[in-house]
Amino acid sequence: MTISFSEQLETSITTFRNLQQQSAAIEQIALLIRDALFAGQSLFTCGNGGSAADALHLAEELLGRYRGNRRALPAICLAADSTALTCIANDFGYENIFARQIEGLARPGDILICFSTSGRSPNILAALQAARLRRTHTIALLGKEGGPAKGLADHEIIVAHSDSARIQEAHMQIVHYICEVIEQYSEARSQESE
């Protein structure tokens, strides 16, 4: 059976409406990231496949720019360095590709945000555990019922849908909200200093 674009769009709209119930938690996450970045802490992002693309998108928006010009912010996607990924996977196992980087790069007060539509990926679970050992704040953007990652992060948003595409769309909405909050704050600070 073929789904029409209208049906797909309606499913996305419903998913976004359901996400609205977590608005307060999403706003809290955005403020946590904003405050940490402007206090000199770093943000680390990670995910697998399409979720790696979401993680990369957030990091590049913060390091580069979203809409307006502002200073570069310290954001690193742990899925981006193919030499680190292949070295760690080869020597320590694929489940450690993010945790090993957290061990070497993260400091207390930094933030790790993990993207996972299932919450089942062993490398995501290991990253959350490694971040906790480093006293790094953790955020998990999850899907379905949250999987084994549910409850492992300091903050979590679970997009309760079974379709990875709808979950990733909702995660991207959150990414863009985080960017909006950061850029509004940056603009306000710039105006105050003039």
N, C-alpha and C positions, 0 to 999 in steps of 0.2 A: 504494500500500500504506500502510495506517495503522499507525503505531507505537502500542503500548499504553503507558500510564503506567509500568507495571512495567518495560518494556524501556527507556524513557527514563531511569528512575531507575537502572537497572543500568548504563547507559552513564555517567551522572554519577558513580556510585560508583567505577567503573573509572578514570575520569579523576582523581578525587581520590586513589585509591590510587597512580596513576602520579606524581602531584604529590608524594607523600610522599618520593619518591627525591630531591627537591630541597629537603628540609627544612632542611639546613644552610645553603644559600644564602638561603632565605626568612628564616631566623632572623637571618642576618647583615644582610640588608636592613632588617629590623625594628629591629635594634639601631642601625644607621647612622642611620636616620630619627629614632629616639628620642634618640640622643645629640646630633644636630644641632639638633633642636627645643629641647631643654633647654639647649643652649649659646647659644640666641638666633638661630640660623639659621632660614631660611624653607624651606618645602616648596611646590613648585609641581607641579601635576598637570595632565595633558592627555590628550585622546583624542577620537575622533570617534564620533558616534551613541551606541550603547549603551556604548561605552568612555568617552565623555564623561560619561555618567551615572555610571560607576564612578569616574572621576576626581573628579567633583563629590561623590560619596558620601564618599570618603576625606577630602577637604578639609573638608566640613561636620562630619564626626565629630570632627576634630581642633580645628577652630575653635570648634565648639559642645561637644558631649559625646558620648561613646560609651555608657557605662553610668553612670559616677560623675561627680560634680562635681569639676572641677579647673580650673586656670587655662586660659584660651584659648591655643591654640598657633597660631603663624603659618603657616597653610596656605591657599593660593590656587589655585583651579581656573582655569586659563587659558581654559577653554571656557565660562565663566560670564558674561562681560561682553559682551553683544550689541553694544554700541556700539563697543567695541574691536575685536571680531571683524569687524564689517561695515566699519569704517573701514580696518582693515589689509587685509582681503580686497579692498576696492575700490581702495585706493591702492598696495598692494604685492603683491597676489595671494594667493589662498587658501592657497598652500603656506607663506606666511610668518605666518599668524595666531598661531602659538605662538612662533616664533623671535623675532618683533619684541617680544613681551611679555617674553620672557626677556632680550633685549638691554636693555630698559628697567628691569626689576625685579630680576633675579637678581644676587647678589653671590657672590664666591668663598666656597666652603664651604656655600652653599645646596644644595638637592637638587631635581632635576627627576625626577618619575616619570611615564613615558609608558605609556598603556594602548593596545594595538593587537592585535586578533585576527589580523591578517595580517602586520604589520610592514612593510607596503608604502606606507602613507600618506605622501605627500611632506611634509605639514606636521609629521608626527612625526619624520621623518628630519631635517628642517631644525631642529626644536627641539633634537634631540640634538646636532647640530653647533653650534648657537648656545650651548648650555649648556657645551659643551667649551671654547669660546672664552672664556666668562665664568669658567672654572675652577669651574663648578658640578658637583657630583656628579650622575651620571645613573643611573637605574634604568629598565629596560624590562620591562614585563610583556607578553609576546607570546604568539602562538598559532601553530598549524600548524608550520612549520619555522623560524619566526622572520622570514622574508622579508629584505629588504635592511637592516632594522634590526638583524638579528643581528650581534653584535660591535661595535655602535656605542656601547653604554652601558657604564659601569663595571661594572654588575651587571645580569644579566638572568635572567628566569625564562621559559622557553618551555613552554607547555602544548601538548604534541604531540597535538593533536586537530584534525580538519577542521571541526567544527561550532562556529560562533561562540558559540552559546548555552552549550555545555559549557565553552568557553574562558572566557567571561565569568563563569560560576559559579565556576570555579577562581580567577579573578582576585579575585572578591569574597571568597572564603575567605582569600586572602592579605591583602586589605584589612582584614578583621576580625581577623586575627592581629596585624597591625601595631598596630591599635587596642588589642588586649589587652595587648601588650607595653608600650605607652606608658602605659596606665592603671594597670597593675600597678606600674610604676616611679614614677608620680606618687603613688600611694597609699603606697608605701614611703617616699618622700621626705617626705610629709606626716606620717607616723607618727614619722619620725626627728626632725622639727622640733618635735613636741609635748612 
